[in-house]
Amino acid sequence: MTHQAQQKAAHVNDVGTKFVITFREGKAVLPIQSATSLIIFLLPPDDVLDPATTALAEIVAGAATLVTNGEDGKAQYATVAGDLPVPGRWGVQGRVTLTSPAGTWSSEVGWFQVLPNLDSPEFLTL
């Protein structure tokens, strides 16, 4: 199972940034219209503290939706407040549970950058 993550970069605290994953079986699109569960995971950089909690940034598990009717194999997730609290290299991965064929599959991991904003602490201290 592979995926295609269309998002290449986002900014810290962006809300509404869409991540689209295309599920494939080899080179062929995997139809996902029978999905009973669609999740997109966002993995933060290692050993980075979330400034809001002063704890390590946590994996985001967002409920994804079909982009169309599912025949195109595409699922999407739009970020909400708190999803992207730190800059760095993040991972994205999809997971789908289908009734036909029955099973649960995870996509490969894709990578994207979360960029700092000019009003973030690392720029304000310059």
N, CA, C and O atoms as CSV, one atom per row, in Angstrom:
chain,resi,resn,atom,element,x,y,z
A,1,MET,N,N,0.848,-1.165,0.000
A,1,MET,CA,C,0.000,0.000,0.000
A,1,MET,C,C,0.897,1.232,0.000
A,1,MET,O,O,1.769,1.350,0.860
A,2,THR,N,N,0.709,2.129,-0.921
A,2,THR,CA,C,1.497,3.353,-0.957
A,2,THR,C,C,0.562,4.548,-0.915
A,2,THR,O,O,-0.660,4.401,-0.962
A,3,HIS,N,N,1.134,5.699,-0.829
A,3,HIS,CA,C,0.335,6.912,-0.777
A,3,HIS,C,C,1.055,8.005,-1.530
A,3,HIS,O,O,2.232,7.890,-1.870
A,4,GLN,N,N,0.317,9.065,-1.781
A,4,GLN,CA,C,0.908,10.257,-2.353
A,4,GLN,C,C,0.430,11.417,-1.491
A,4,GLN,O,O,-0.752,11.759,-1.523
A,5,ALA,N,N,1.308,12.016,-0.739
A,5,ALA,CA,C,0.948,13.173,0.069
A,5,ALA,C,C,1.182,14.414,-0.778
A,5,ALA,O,O,2.296,14.653,-1.246
A,6,GLN,N,N,0.139,15.198,-0.975
A,6,GLN,CA,C,0.251,16.347,-1.865
A,6,GLN,C,C,0.786,17.592,-1.183
A,6,GLN,O,O,1.195,18.533,-1.864
A,7,GLN,N,N,0.794,17.626,0.140
A,7,GLN,CA,C,1.264,18.798,0.867
A,7,GLN,C,C,2.774,18.707,1.046
A,7,GLN,O,O,3.267,17.697,1.548
A,8,LYS,N,N,3.523,19.738,0.649
A,8,LYS,CA,C,4.983,19.727,0.779
A,8,LYS,C,C,5.466,20.582,1.944
A,8,LYS,O,O,6.510,20.289,2.526
A,9,ALA,N,N,4.722,21.642,2.300
A,9,ALA,CA,C,5.133,22.504,3.411
A,9,ALA,C,C,3.912,23.167,4.020
A,9,ALA,O,O,2.897,23.374,3.355
A,10,ALA,N,N,4.032,23.494,5.291
A,10,ALA,CA,C,3.008,24.222,6.036
A,10,ALA,C,C,3.757,25.142,6.994
A,10,ALA,O,O,4.987,25.117,7.044
A,11,HIS,N,N,3.037,25.939,7.741
A,11,HIS,CA,C,3.642,26.805,8.747
A,11,HIS,C,C,3.117,26.441,10.129
A,11,HIS,O,O,2.024,25.889,10.263
A,12,VAL,N,N,3.901,26.752,11.151
A,12,VAL,CA,C,3.495,26.512,12.528
A,12,VAL,C,C,2.108,27.121,12.762
A,12,VAL,O,O,1.844,28.265,12.393
A,13,ASN,N,N,1.234,26.329,13.380
A,13,ASN,CA,C,-0.121,26.731,13.754
A,13,ASN,C,C,-1.055,26.995,12.581
A,13,ASN,O,O,-2.106,27.607,12.767
A,14,ASP,N,N,-0.699,26.549,11.372
A,14,ASP,CA,C,-1.639,26.665,10.257
A,14,ASP,C,C,-2.906,25.878,10.565
A,14,ASP,O,O,-2.845,24.776,11.109
A,15,VAL,N,N,-4.038,26.443,10.219
A,15,VAL,CA,C,-5.334,25.790,10.372
A,15,VAL,C,C,-5.963,25.701,8.987
A,15,VAL,O,O,-5.983,26.687,8.251
A,16,GLY,N,N,-6.474,24.532,8.628
A,16,GLY,CA,C,-7.108,24.351,7.327
A,16,GLY,C,C,-6.175,23.846,6.243
A,16,GLY,O,O,-6.592,23.705,5.093
A,17,THR,N,N,-4.924,23.570,6.578
A,17,THR,CA,C,-4.004,22.990,5.595
A,17,THR,C,C,-4.460,21.570,5.303
A,17,THR,O,O,-4.606,20.757,6.215
A,18,LYS,N,N,-4.687,21.274,4.022
A,18,LYS,CA,C,-5.196,19.948,3.650
A,18,LYS,C,C,-4.069,19.002,3.285
A,18,LYS,O,O,-3.143,19.349,2.551
A,19,PHE,N,N,-4.175,17.804,3.815
A,19,PHE,CA,C,-3.291,16.711,3.450
A,19,PHE,C,C,-4.136,15.698,2.693
A,19,PHE,O,O,-5.161,15.235,3.194
A,20,VAL,N,N,-3.703,15.357,1.488
A,20,VAL,CA,C,-4.427,14.400,0.648
A,20,VAL,C,C,-3.523,13.208,0.403
A,20,VAL,O,O,-2.380,13.356,-0.027
A,21,ILE,N,N,-4.048,12.026,0.682
A,21,ILE,CA,C,-3.299,10.788,0.460
A,21,ILE,C,C,-4.057,9.955,-0.561
A,21,ILE,O,O,-5.271,9.782,-0.456
A,22,THR,N,N,-3.336,9.443,-1.547
A,22,THR,CA,C,-3.905,8.509,-2.520
A,22,THR,C,C,-3.401,7.118,-2.169
A,22,THR,O,O,-2.200,6.855,-2.212
A,23,PHE,N,N,-4.324,6.233,-1.824
A,23,PHE,CA,C,-3.959,4.858,-1.516
A,23,PHE,C,C,-3.812,4.080,-2.812
A,23,PHE,O,O,-4.631,4.205,-3.723
A,24,ARG,N,N,-2.755,3.272,-2.886
A,24,ARG,CA,C,-2.480,2.469,-4.080
A,24,ARG,C,C,-2.117,1.051,-3.667
A,24,ARG,O,O,-1.572,0.815,-2.589
A,25,GLU,N,N,-2.428,0.133,-4.540
A,25,GLU,CA,C,-1.979,-1.257,-4.416
A,25,GLU,C,C,-1.030,-1.451,-5.582
A,25,GLU,O,O,-1.465,-1.654,-6.715
A,26,GLY,N,N,0.281,-1.388,-5.305
A,26,GLY,CA,C,1.261,-1.349,-6.387
A,26,GLY,C,C,1.129,-0.007,-7.083
A,26,GLY,O,O,1.208,1.034,-6.432
A,27,LYS,N,N,0.928,-0.012,-8.403
A,27,LYS,CA,C,0.744,1.230,-9.150
A,27,LYS,C,C,-0.726,1.591,-9.324
A,27,LYS,O,O,-1.053,2.713,-9.710
A,28,ALA,N,N,-1.608,0.643,-9.039
A,28,ALA,CA,C,-3.038,0.868,-9.241
A,28,ALA,C,C,-3.660,1.570,-8.031
A,28,ALA,O,O,-3.300,1.293,-6.887
A,29,VAL,N,N,-4.588,2.472,-8.298
A,29,VAL,CA,C,-5.333,3.138,-7.233
A,29,VAL,C,C,-6.170,2.102,-6.494
A,29,VAL,O,O,-6.793,1.246,-7.122
A,30,LEU,N,N,-6.187,2.173,-5.165
A,30,LEU,CA,C,-7.001,1.286,-4.346
A,30,LEU,C,C,-8.313,2.006,-4.033
A,30,LEU,O,O,-8.299,2.992,-3.296
A,31,PRO,N,N,-9.441,1.544,-4.570
A,31,PRO,CA,C,-10.726,2.170,-4.240
A,31,PRO,C,C,-11.009,2.031,-2.741
A,31,PRO,O,O,-10.846,0.953,-2.170
A,32,ILE,N,N,-11.430,3.119,-2.118
A,32,ILE,CA,C,-11.643,3.101,-0.669
A,32,ILE,C,C,-13.081,3.490,-0.303
A,32,ILE,O,O,-13.338,3.929,0.818
A,33,GLN,N,N,-14.015,3.331,-1.243
A,33,GLN,CA,C,-15.400,3.712,-0.943
A,33,GLN,C,C,-16.038,2.841,0.124
A,33,GLN,O,O,-17.050,3.244,0.698
A,34,SER,N,N,-15.493,1.662,0.417
A,34,SER,CA,C,-16.048,0.812,1.475
A,34,SER,C,C,-15.361,1.056,2.816
A,34,SER,O,O,-15.472,0.234,3.726
A,35,ALA,N,N,-14.645,2.186,2.948
A,35,ALA,CA,C,-13.916,2.479,4.184
A,35,ALA,C,C,-14.865,2.652,5.362
A,35,ALA,O,O,-15.853,3.382,5.287
A,36,THR,N,N,-14.541,1.967,6.445
A,36,THR,CA,C,-15.272,2.160,7.700
A,36,THR,C,C,-14.460,3.036,8.652
A,36,THR,O,O,-14.988,3.542,9.642
A,37,SER,N,N,-13.178,3.209,8.348
A,37,SER,CA,C,-12.305,4.073,9.138
A,37,SER,C,C,-11.227,4.643,8.225
A,37,SER,O,O,-10.588,3.909,7.472
A,38,LEU,N,N,-11.032,5.948,8.296
A,38,LEU,CA,C,-9.972,6.647,7.557
A,38,LEU,C,C,-9.280,7.585,8.534
A,38,LEU,O,O,-9.918,8.470,9.104
A,39,ILE,N,N,-7.991,7.399,8.729
A,39,ILE,CA,C,-7.226,8.239,9.654
A,39,ILE,C,C,-5.965,8.714,8.947
A,39,ILE,O,O,-5.313,7.949,8.236
A,40,ILE,N,N,-5.630,9.976,9.147
A,40,ILE,CA,C,-4.341,10.492,8.699
A,40,ILE,C,C,-3.563,10.896,9.937
A,40,ILE,O,O,-4.039,11.674,10.764
A,41,PHE,N,N,-2.356,10.355,10.050
A,41,PHE,CA,C,-1.466,10.631,11.174
A,41,PHE,C,C,-0.425,11.665,10.751
A,41,PHE,O,O,0.113,11.606,9.645
A,42,LEU,N,N,-0.153,12.608,11.645
A,42,LEU,CA,C,0.914,13.591,11.447
A,42,LEU,C,C,1.927,13.378,12.565
A,42,LEU,O,O,1.596,13.519,13.742
A,43,LEU,N,N,3.147,13.042,12.203
A,43,LEU,CA,C,4.219,12.725,13.153
A,43,LEU,C,C,5.150,13.924,13.285
A,43,LEU,O,O,5.778,14.317,12.302
A,44,PRO,N,N,5.260,14.522,14.486
A,44,PRO,CA,C,6.141,15.682,14.651
A,44,PRO,C,C,7.612,15.289,14.662
A,44,PRO,O,O,7.951,14.111,14.776
A,45,PRO,N,N,8.486,16.295,14.543
A,45,PRO,CA,C,9.925,16.009,14.617
A,45,PRO,C,C,10.286,15.390,15.968
A,45,PRO,O,O,9.610,15.634,16.968
A,46,ASP,N,N,11.346,14.592,15.994
A,46,ASP,CA,C,11.812,13.972,17.238
A,46,ASP,C,C,12.311,15.017,18.229
A,46,ASP,O,O,12.947,16.001,17.850
A,47,ASP,N,N,12.014,14.786,19.493
A,47,ASP,CA,C,12.595,15.549,20.604
A,47,ASP,C,C,12.370,17.057,20.497
A,47,ASP,O,O,13.261,17.841,20.825
A,48,VAL,N,N,11.184,17.467,20.038
A,48,VAL,CA,C,10.857,18.889,19.960
A,48,VAL,C,C,9.725,19.171,20.938
A,48,VAL,O,O,8.713,18.471,20.948
A,49,LEU,N,N,9.902,20.203,21.761
A,49,LEU,CA,C,8.897,20.554,22.756
A,49,LEU,C,C,7.823,21.442,22.143
A,49,LEU,O,O,8.123,22.371,21.393
A,50,ASP,N,N,6.573,21.148,22.469
A,50,ASP,CA,C,5.440,21.977,22.080
A,50,ASP,C,C,5.455,23.200,22.999
A,50,ASP,O,O,5.360,23.043,24.216
A,51,PRO,N,N,5.573,24.422,22.449
A,51,PRO,CA,C,5.660,25.600,23.320
A,51,PRO,C,C,4.408,25.819,24.169
A,51,PRO,O,O,4.490,26.449,25.224
A,52,ALA,N,N,3.262,25.317,23.737
A,52,ALA,CA,C,2.024,25.508,24.497
A,52,ALA,C,C,1.969,24.623,25.735
A,52,ALA,O,O,1.354,24.994,26.735
A,53,THR,N,N,2.610,23.448,25.677
A,53,THR,CA,C,2.506,22.500,26.791
A,53,THR,C,C,3.845,22.221,27.460
A,53,THR,O,O,3.885,21.629,28.539
A,54,THR,N,N,4.933,22.638,26.838
A,54,THR,CA,C,6.313,22.341,27.253
A,54,THR,C,C,6.572,20.842,27.366
A,54,THR,O,O,7.500,20.420,28.056
A,55,ALA,N,N,5.757,20.041,26.692
A,55,ALA,CA,C,5.958,18.591,26.595
A,55,ALA,C,C,6.360,18.278,25.157
A,55,ALA,O,O,6.252,19.129,24.275
A,56,LEU,N,N,6.823,17.057,24.931
A,56,LEU,CA,C,7.150,16.661,23.568
A,56,LEU,C,C,5.906,16.749,22.693
A,56,LEU,O,O,4.816,16.355,23.107
A,57,ALA,N,N,6.077,17.270,21.478
A,57,ALA,CA,C,4.963,17.340,20.539
A,57,ALA,C,C,4.461,15.923,20.273
A,57,ALA,O,O,5.257,14.990,20.164
A,58,GLU,N,N,3.144,15.763,20.169
A,58,GLU,CA,C,2.540,14.442,20.045
A,58,GLU,C,C,2.056,14.165,18.624
A,58,GLU,O,O,1.823,15.083,17.838
A,59,ILE,N,N,1.912,12.878,18.315
A,59,ILE,CA,C,1.354,12.461,17.031
A,59,ILE,C,C,-0.097,12.917,16.959
A,59,ILE,O,O,-0.856,12.762,17.915
A,60,VAL,N,N,-0.473,13.479,15.819
A,60,VAL,CA,C,-1.851,13.879,15.563
A,60,VAL,C,C,-2.512,12.744,14.796
A,60,VAL,O,O,-1.956,12.265,13.808
A,61,ALA,N,N,-3.687,12.305,15.231
A,61,ALA,CA,C,-4.474,11.301,14.518
A,61,ALA,C,C,-5.795,11.954,14.161
A,61,ALA,O,O,-6.670,12.102,15.014
A,62,GLY,N,N,-5.944,12.346,12.901
A,62,GLY,CA,C,-7.140,13.056,12.471
A,62,GLY,C,C,-8.047,12.183,11.632
A,62,GLY,O,O,-7.585,11.422,10.782
A,63,ALA,N,N,-9.345,12.298,11.878
A,63,ALA,CA,C,-10.328,11.574,11.070
A,63,ALA,C,C,-10.334,12.171,9.671
A,63,ALA,O,O,-10.596,13.360,9.492
A,64,ALA,N,N,-10.045,11.344,8.693
A,64,ALA,CA,C,-9.994,11.791,7.304
A,64,ALA,C,C,-11.347,11.551,6.643
A,64,ALA,O,O,-12.178,10.789,7.138
A,65,THR,N,N,-11.541,12.222,5.514
A,65,THR,CA,C,-12.754,12.050,4.717
A,65,THR,C,C,-12.363,11.696,3.292
A,65,THR,O,O,-11.229,11.922,2.868
A,66,LEU,N,N,-13.312,11.141,2.565
A,66,LEU,CA,C,-13.078,10.874,1.148
A,66,LEU,C,C,-13.030,12.198,0.403
A,66,LEU,O,O,-13.767,13.127,0.734
A,67,VAL,N,N,-12.161,12.286,-0.605
A,67,VAL,CA,C,-12.087,13.494,-1.428
A,67,VAL,C,C,-13.265,13.530,-2.392
A,67,VAL,O,O,-13.863,14.584,-2.611
A,68,THR,N,N,-13.597,12.370,-2.970
A,68,THR,CA,C,-14.754,12.265,-3.866
A,68,THR,C,C,-15.620,11.118,-3.354
A,68,THR,O,O,-16.047,11.123,-2.200
A,69,ASN,N,N,-15.873,10.147,-4.206
A,69,ASN,CA,C,-16.687,8.996,-3.785
A,69,ASN,C,C,-15.845,7.802,-3.331
A,69,ASN,O,O,-16.395,6.754,-2.990
A,70,GLY,N,N,-14.533,7.947,-3.323
A,70,GLY,CA,C,-13.638,6.891,-2.864
A,70,GLY,C,C,-13.062,6.031,-3.972
A,70,GLY,O,O,-12.086,5.315,-3.748
A,71,GLU,N,N,-13.640,6.083,-5.159
A,71,GLU,CA,C,-13.109,5.274,-6.269
A,71,GLU,C,C,-11.716,5.723,-6.688
A,71,GLU,O,O,-10.963,4.946,-7.274
A,72,ASP,N,N,-11.365,6.990,-6.387
A,72,ASP,CA,C,-10.047,7.525,-6.739
A,72,ASP,C,C,-8.981,7.212,-5.693
A,72,ASP,O,O,-7.818,7.567,-5.883
A,73,GLY,N,N,-9.355,6.549,-4.584
A,73,GLY,CA,C,-8.406,6.179,-3.543
A,73,GLY,C,C,-7.912,7.326,-2.692
A,73,GLY,O,O,-6.944,7.164,-1.949
A,74,LYS,N,N,-8.559,8.499,-2.781
A,74,LYS,CA,C,-8.064,9.692,-2.085
A,74,LYS,C,C,-8.812,9.962,-0.785
A,74,LYS,O,O,-10.042,9.944,-0.731
A,75,ALA,N,N,-8.022,10.214,0.264
A,75,ALA,CA,C,-8.534,10.635,1.564
A,75,ALA,C,C,-7.870,11.962,1.916
A,75,ALA,O,O,-6.741,12.227,1.503
A,76,GLN,N,N,-8.583,12.801,2.686
A,76,GLN,CA,C,-8.023,14.095,3.048
A,76,GLN,C,C,-8.275,14.415,4.513
A,76,GLN,O,O,-9.221,13.926,5.130
A,77,TYR,N,N,-7.392,15.254,5.047
A,77,TYR,CA,C,-7.526,15.759,6.414
A,77,TYR,C,C,-7.086,17.208,6.405
A,77,TYR,O,O,-6.058,17.540,5.815
A,78,ALA,N,N,-7.855,18.084,7.058
A,78,ALA,CA,C,-7.496,19.495,7.192
A,78,ALA,C,C,-7.097,19.756,8.640
A,78,ALA,O,O,-7.803,19.365,9.570
A,79,THR,N,N,-5.961,20.419,8.819
A,79,THR,CA,C,-5.458,20.675,10.165
A,79,THR,C,C,-6.395,21.589,10.951
A,79,THR,O,O,-7.085,22.438,10.388
A,80,VAL,N,N,-6.396,21.388,12.264
A,80,VAL,CA,C,-7.145,22.232,13.190
A,80,VAL,C,C,-6.143,22.857,14.159
A,80,VAL,O,O,-4.968,22.490,14.170
A,81,ALA,N,N,-6.612,23.798,14.967
A,81,ALA,CA,C,-5.747,24.476,15.921
A,81,ALA,C,C,-5.019,23.451,16.798
A,81,ALA,O,O,-5.632,22.532,17.340
A,82,GLY,N,N,-3.718,23.628,16.921
A,82,GLY,CA,C,-2.906,22.758,17.766
A,82,GLY,C,C,-2.259,21.588,17.053
A,82,GLY,O,O,-1.432,20.894,17.646
A,83,ASP,N,N,-2.613,21.346,15.786
A,83,ASP,CA,C,-2.041,20.198,15.064
A,83,ASP,C,C,-0.568,20.372,14.715
A,83,ASP,O,O,0.188,19.402,14.759
A,84,LEU,N,N,-0.147,21.579,14.369
A,84,LEU,CA,C,1.226,21.820,13.893
A,84,LEU,C,C,1.917,22.858,14.787
A,84,LEU,O,O,2.152,23.985,14.350
A,85,PRO,N,N,2.246,22.489,16.038
A,85,PRO,CA,C,2.761,23.483,16.982
A,85,PRO,C,C,4.251,23.798,16.859
A,85,PRO,O,O,4.715,24.791,17.420
A,86,VAL,N,N,5.004,22.972,16.138
A,86,VAL,CA,C,6.452,23.167,16.094
A,86,VAL,C,C,6.981,23.051,14.667
A,86,VAL,O,O,6.434,22.303,13.857
A,87,PRO,N,N,8.061,23.802,14.357
A,87,PRO,CA,C,8.671,23.679,13.034
A,87,PRO,C,C,9.519,22.418,12.940
A,87,PRO,O,O,9.897,21.829,13.954
A,88,GLY,N,N,9.810,22.015,11.715
A,88,GLY,CA,C,10.693,20.878,11.490
A,88,GLY,C,C,10.127,19.928,10.449
A,88,GLY,O,O,9.138,20.226,9.780
A,89,ARG,N,N,10.776,18.781,10.329
A,89,ARG,CA,C,10.399,17.752,9.352
A,89,ARG,C,C,9.366,16.829,9.987
A,89,ARG,O,O,9.653,16.152,10.974
A,90,TRP,N,N,8.172,16.804,9.421
A,90,TRP,CA,C,7.058,16.004,9.916
A,90,TRP,C,C,6.791,14.845,8.968
A,90,TRP,O,O,7.132,14.894,7.786
A,91,GLY,N,N,6.174,13.805,9.513
A,91,GLY,CA,C,5.737,12.673,8.706
A,91,GLY,C,C,4.226,12.686,8.563
A,91,GLY,O,O,3.515,13.235,9.405
A,92,VAL,N,N,3.744,12.077,7.490
A,92,VAL,CA,C,2.303,11.922,7.269
A,92,VAL,C,C,2.056,10.501,6.784
A,92,VAL,O,O,2.785,9.986,5.936
A,93,GLN,N,N,1.018,9.872,7.333
A,93,GLN,CA,C,0.691,8.505,6.958
A,93,GLN,C,C,-0.819,8.314,7.065
A,93,GLN,O,O,-1.466,8.849,7.966
A,94,GLY,N,N,-1.362,7.551,6.137
A,94,GLY,CA,C,-2.785,7.239,6.176
A,94,GLY,C,C,-3.035,5.803,6.587
A,94,GLY,O,O,-2.197,4.924,6.383
A,95,ARG,N,N,-4.199,5.580,7.169
A,95,ARG,CA,C,-4.627,4.229,7.506
A,95,ARG,C,C,-6.093,4.097,7.111
A,95,ARG,O,O,-6.907,4.972,7.406
A,96,VAL,N,N,-6.414,3.012,6.449
A,96,VAL,CA,C,-7.780,2.771,5.998
A,96,VAL,C,C,-8.221,1.377,6.424
A,96,VAL,O,O,-7.455,0.418,6.340
A,97,THR,N,N,-9.457,1.279,6.877
A,97,THR,CA,C,-10.088,-0.001,7.149
A,97,THR,C,C,-11.223,-0.158,6.148
A,97,THR,O,O,-12.102,0.697,6.044
A,98,LEU,N,N,-11.188,-1.267,5.410
A,98,LEU,CA,C,-12.178,-1.518,4.354
A,98,LEU,C,C,-13.017,-2.747,4.688
A,98,LEU,O,O,-12.581,-3.653,5.398
A,99,THR,N,N,-14.240,-2.748,4.150
A,99,THR,CA,C,-15.076,-3.948,4.265
A,99,THR,C,C,-14.886,-4.849,3.058
A,99,THR,O,O,-15.111,-6.057,3.135
A,100,SER,N,N,-14.464,-4.249,1.917
A,100,SER,CA,C,-14.253,-5.041,0.704
A,100,SER,C,C,-13.111,-4.440,-0.100
A,100,SER,O,O,-13.288,-3.373,-0.688
A,101,PRO,N,N,-11.955,-5.074,-0.152
A,101,PRO,CA,C,-11.596,-6.293,0.567
A,101,PRO,C,C,-11.474,-5.995,2.058
A,101,PRO,O,O,-11.083,-4.894,2.444
A,102,ALA,N,N,-11.800,-6.950,2.873
A,102,ALA,CA,C,-11.791,-6.751,4.322
A,102,ALA,C,C,-10.367,-6.664,4.849
A,102,ALA,O,O,-9.532,-7.520,4.557
A,103,GLY,N,N,-10.099,-5.622,5.626
A,103,GLY,CA,C,-8.788,-5.477,6.245
A,103,GLY,C,C,-8.467,-4.038,6.570
A,103,GLY,O,O,-9.231,-3.127,6.253
A,104,THR,N,N,-7.320,-3.844,7.210
A,104,THR,CA,C,-6.816,-2.519,7.565
A,104,THR,C,C,-5.407,-2.393,7.022
A,104,THR,O,O,-4.574,-3.279,7.211
A,105,TRP,N,N,-5.145,-1.278,6.343
A,105,TRP,CA,C,-3.834,-1.043,5.748
A,105,TRP,C,C,-3.331,0.346,6.087
A,105,TRP,O,O,-4.111,1.284,6.253
A,106,SER,N,N,-2.017,0.463,6.188
A,106,SER,CA,C,-1.362,1.756,6.387
A,106,SER,C,C,-0.552,2.088,5.152
A,106,SER,O,O,0.021,1.202,4.517
A,107,SER,N,N,-0.505,3.359,4.816
A,107,SER,CA,C,0.296,3.805,3.688
A,107,SER,C,C,1.758,3.907,4.102
A,107,SER,O,O,2.092,3.772,5.279
A,108,GLU,N,N,2.609,4.143,3.138
A,108,GLU,CA,C,3.985,4.491,3.447
A,108,GLU,C,C,3.986,5.865,4.092
A,108,GLU,O,O,2.984,6.578,4.034
A,109,VAL,N,N,5.100,6.245,4.707
A,109,VAL,CA,C,5.215,7.556,5.338
A,109,VAL,C,C,5.759,8.554,4.321
A,109,VAL,O,O,6.746,8.285,3.638
A,110,GLY,N,N,5.110,9.695,4.232
A,110,GLY,CA,C,5.602,10.812,3.430
A,110,GLY,C,C,6.140,11.881,4.375
A,110,GLY,O,O,5.825,11.872,5.565
A,111,TRP,N,N,6.943,12.792,3.860
A,111,TRP,CA,C,7.576,13.808,4.702
A,111,TRP,C,C,7.279,15.201,4.185
A,111,TRP,O,O,7.187,15.413,2.975
A,112,PHE,N,N,7.127,16.155,5.098
A,112,PHE,CA,C,6.889,17.544,4.728
A,112,PHE,C,C,7.502,18.450,5.790
A,112,PHE,O,O,7.792,18.007,6.902
A,113,GLN,N,N,7.694,19.699,5.450
A,113,GLN,CA,C,8.276,20.672,6.364
A,113,GLN,C,C,7.190,21.539,6.984
A,113,GLN,O,O,6.261,21.973,6.302
A,114,VAL,N,N,7.316,21.787,8.283
A,114,VAL,CA,C,6.536,22.820,8.946
A,114,VAL,C,C,7.513,23.961,9.200
A,114,VAL,O,O,8.500,23.805,9.920
A,115,LEU,N,N,7.225,25.093,8.606
A,115,LEU,CA,C,8.128,26.234,8.657
A,115,LEU,C,C,7.736,27.184,9.784
A,115,LEU,O,O,6.557,27.293,10.119
A,116,PRO,N,N,8.727,27.879,10.379
A,116,PRO,CA,C,8.402,28.851,11.430
A,116,PRO,C,C,7.754,30.091,10.811
A,116,PRO,O,O,7.846,30.319,9.605
A,117,ASN,N,N,7.107,30.877,11.647
A,117,ASN,CA,C,6.536,32.155,11.232
A,117,ASN,C,C,7.437,33.284,11.720
A,117,ASN,O,O,8.206,33.101,12.664
A,118,LEU,N,N,7.346,34.443,11.084
A,118,LEU,CA,C,8.197,35.572,11.468
A,118,LEU,C,C,7.946,36.043,12.900
A,118,LEU,O,O,8.826,36.649,13.511
A,119,ASP,N,N,6.751,35.770,13.444
A,119,ASP,CA,C,6.470,36.184,14.814
A,119,ASP,C,C,6.765,35.097,15.833
A,119,ASP,O,O,6.368,35.210,16.993
A,120,SER,N,N,7.457,34.043,15.414
A,120,SER,CA,C,7.791,32.964,16.350
A,120,SER,C,C,9.016,33.352,17.171
A,120,SER,O,O,9.816,34.183,16.742
A,121,PRO,N,N,9.166,32.746,18.363
A,121,PRO,CA,C,10.255,33.142,19.269
A,121,PRO,C,C,11.647,33.113,18.649
A,121,PRO,O,O,12.472,33.972,18.960
A,122,GLU,N,N,11.927,32.138,17.774
A,122,GLU,CA,C,13.275,32.078,17.212
A,122,GLU,C,C,13.607,33.273,16.332
A,122,GLU,O,O,14.782,33.591,16.148
A,123,PHE,N,N,12.576,33.954,15.774
A,123,PHE,CA,C,12.824,35.145,14.972
A,123,PHE,C,C,12.753,36.413,15.829
A,123,PHE,O,O,13.470,37.375,15.556
A,124,LEU,N,N,11.911,36.430,16.849
A,124,LEU,CA,C,11.739,37.629,17.664
A,124,LEU,C,C,12.966,37.919,18.526
A,124,LEU,O,O,13.151,39.055,18.962
A,125,THR,N,N,13.793,36.933,18.774
A,125,THR,CA,C,14.980,37.135,19.614
A,125,THR,C,C,16.193,37.576,18.806
A,125,THR,O,O,17.265,37.778,19.376
A,126,LEU,N,N,16.050,37.727,17.502
A,126,LEU,CA,C,17.191,38.160,16.672
A,126,LEU,C,C,17.499,39.623,16.893
A,126,LEU,O,O,18.423,40.159,16.281
